[in-house]
Amino acid sequence: MSVIETYAEKWGRHTGLNGFRTIDYCNGASGYEWDEFHVLRGPDGLLYVGHGFGCSCNYFGDTSPADLTCINGWHDAVKRLRAWVTSESWAEDQRRPVALELESRLSASRPRKRIALAKDWWQQ
């Protein structure tokens, strides 16, 4: 059975995440600041999470693959999302509502730990 995933973001050559695709994410800040949590599919077919924050001078695409965490499926993503919400942050109050929405979407989409990727993954 093949798996069809939709992606919120396809990271290209001009980013630190070339070959990764964001399945879903949430942003706990607004304006010129960002505070994001991403669930991504790696070029190896594995599931990853990553988070970061900053201002208009950088963005999540500047993240290095070494800063991502390989996870065991959507349950693990939700566990790490909950930890992100409760970690000490200037945007903690803004994180909670967007994280609840992301958790709901992940519960519905249930991304797998690994999927088989088409050979033309990079061209899609």
N, C-alpha and C positions, 0 to 999 in steps of 0.2 A: 504494500500500500504506500503510495507516495504522499508526501506531506506538502501542502501548499501553505506557505507563510507570506504574509504581507509585511512590508517594511516601512517604517516611518522615515528612515534616513539611510541612504547608501553612501558610505564614506569612500571617497576617491583618492587618487594619487596625491592631491594637494593637501591631504590631511595626515595626521599620525596614525589614523585607523584605516588605512587603505585596505580594502578587501572585507572589512567588517560591515555589517548592516544592523541598524537599530531596529529591533522588533517593536519595542514600545519604550516610552520614557515619560518622566514627569519633571517639571521645573518648579522648584519651590521659591523662586524669586521673580522679580519683575523689573521693568525698566532697563537700565544699562547693566544690571547685575544678573547673573544666572547661578543656579544651584540645582544641578540635574542628576538624576539617577536613570541609567540606561540598562536595558536588557538587550543584548546583542547576539547575533549569530556570527561566528568567526569563519574565516575562509577554510578552516578545517572541519566545519560542520558542527562544532561544539557550541554550547550555550555559555555566554559570559555576562557578567554584570560589571558596571563601572559607574563611578560618580565623581563629580567635581564641581567646583564653583569658581566664579571669577567675575570679571567685568567686561565691558565692551572691547577691551584690548586683547582678549583671547576667547576661546570657546571650546566646547567639549571635543571637537575634532582635533584639538591639539594634544589630546590624551595619547599616551603611548600604550600599545598592546600589553606591555609589561605591567601597566597599572590596572589592568582588568583582572577579574577573578573568574576562572572557569568554574561553573556550577553544575549541579546534578539534576537540573530540571526546574520547572516553574515553582515548585514548593520551596526550593532553596532560594530562588530569586525573591520570593515573598518574605522569607526569613531575613534576608539581607536588606531588603527594602525597609522592613520594620526597624532594623538596627540603625539604618541611615536616618530614619525619622527621629529616633530617640537620642542619636549622638548629639553632642554639644555643638550648636551652630547658631549663628546670628539669624538664620532663617527658619529656626525650628517651628515657629507658629505657622509659617507658610508651607512647610513641608507636609504637615499632617493631612490636610484635605486633598492635595494632589496625589499623595502616596496612596490614600484610600481609593481614589479613582483608578490609579494604576493597578493596585492589587485586584480590584474588581475585573479589570480588563484581562489581567494575567490569568485569573481564575476561569475566565471564559475561553481564552485562546489556548491555554495550557501548552506553552512551547516545550518541546522535548529536549532532553539532554544533548542528543546528537541527531542530525539528519544527514542523509546522503545528498550530496550536492551534484548538480549537473556539471558536466565538463566545461560548459561555457559560462560558469558562474561569474567570471570577471566581466563578461560582455553583456550580461543581462541588465 
